[in-house]
């Protein structure tokens, strides 16, 4: 009985201490507590893809709002921090084809520059001058050339929205979780 009691005591101790030091991924923030208001001006668009900067900027703003108690504004006035970004390149290439040799999935690659600055200390807290985001998405059809890229984004399809959302999640997680 004493061996069984000792074993139960050890198990109970392990169970009671097992939660210490753990947190949900995506729930924390390594930003200073005084950062409450963040400016996220419109990203620059260095690509021929029309209005992609508007969709990406909006998704990054929404992701910041959804991930904490931050007030997000577009103008860099009376703010604690600023996130500036530029979309430098977009490439879309076919990844798989239908039986008719039509592209059914595309690999989307977005290259961007991101900088997050604490305006109180004038310190860059996180930056990636050449962030490459790449993923596969299903789309209707196309050939992967420049004309197809413009058509792809012109459709405002669900795939484009998912790309912007996924990119925003990656950027905000990288900043908040200090990766």
N, C-alpha and C positions, 0 to 999 in steps of 0.2 A: 504494500500500500504506500509506503514512503517513497519508493521509486516512482510510482505512478503520480503521486502528489507533486513530486519535484518536477516531473515531466510536464504536468499540467501548468505548474508555476512558470516554467521556462516558456512554454507556448503562449501563455497569457501575457507575459512580459513582452515577447516578440510582437504579438498582435497589438498591444497597447502602444508600442514605440514605432510601429511600422509606418505610421503616417507622418512622422516628424521629418521635416525638411523637404517634403514633396509638395508640388503645386501642379495645377493643370497647365499643360502646354498651351500657350496662346493667351493666358490670363494675366500674366505678369507684365511689368514694365520696368525697364532700367532707366527711364527718364527721371530727371530730378523732380521732386514733388512740386516745386514752384512753377513748373511748366503746365499751364492750364489752357492758354490760348495759342493755337498754332495757325500760322498763315500758310496757305498752300495756293500760291498764285498759279495761273494757267501754265501748264507745261509748255515748253517750246516744241515746235514740230519741225524737225529738220528732214522730213520725208515728203514724198509727193502724195501721201495718203491724206486726203481732205478730212479735216475735223477729228482725226484720231486723238489729238491732244485734249479735246474737250471731254471725250468719253473716258479716257484714262485718268485725267485730273479729277473728274467727278467721282470715279470709283475709288481713287486714293482718299479723297475727302470723306466719302461715306465709310470707308473701312476704318479710318481714324476715329470717326464719330462712334462707330459701332464697337470699337475695341476699348473704349475708356470714357472717362468723364472729361474729354477735351472739347473745347469750343474751337471750331474750325472756321476760319474766315479766308476770303480770297485776297484781301489787301494786307500789306505789310505795315500796319499802323497799330500801335499799342498791343503788340503780341509778345509772347515769351519766346517763341521759336518760329523758324520758317523752314519749310521744305520746298526746295526748288528742284525742278526736273526738266529734262529734255529728252525727247524721243529722237534718237539719232539715226536709227535704221530699222526697217521692217522688211523681213523676207518671208515669203510663203513658197513652200515647195511641196509637190505631191508626195504623199507617203504610201498610199495604196490606191488601187484601181479596181473598177468594176469589170465585169466580163466584157463590156463594150469598150474597155480601155479608157474610160472616163475617170478622172481623179475623184475619189470618194472621201479621202482623208488627206489633210494637209499638215505639214509641220510648220508651225508659225514661230518665227524668231523675232523678238523685239529687243533692240539694244537701246539702252537709256543711260543717262547720267543722272544721279540723284545725290542731293546734299541736304542734310538736316542740321541746322545751326541753332544753338542756344543763343538767343540774342541778349540774355542777361549777362553771360560771361563772354560772349562773342567767340564761342568755341564750337567747332564742328564736332557734333556728337556722333554722326554716322555719315559716311559717304561711300559711293561706289561710282566712279566716273565712267565705268563701262560695264554696267549690269546687263547681262544677257539672260533673257527669259525665253524659254523655248518649251513648246508643248504641241501635242497633236490634237486636231479638232476635225469633226466631220462637217462637211459643207456640201452644198448642192452639186456644183460642178465647176470646172475651170481648168486652165492649163498651167498655172503657176508662173506665168510671165508677168511683166509690169502691168499690162492691161487687165489681167485676171486679178492682180492685187487690188487695183482700183475698183474693179467690179465687186470683189470680195468685200471690201470695206464699204462700198456704196450701198450694199444691200442692208446694212445695219442688222445683219442676221444675229441669231442667238449665239452663234459661234464667236462673233466679235465681242459681244457682251461678256461671254465667259472668259475670253482672253483678257479683257480689261479687268474683270473681277479677280481672276487668278493672279495677274500682275500686281494689282493693288494689295491683295493678301500677302504676297511675297515681300513687297516693299515695306508694308507696315509691320509685319512680323519681324523682318530684319532689323528695323529701327527699334521697336519696342522690346524685343527679346535680345538685343545686342549681339546679333550673329554677324 
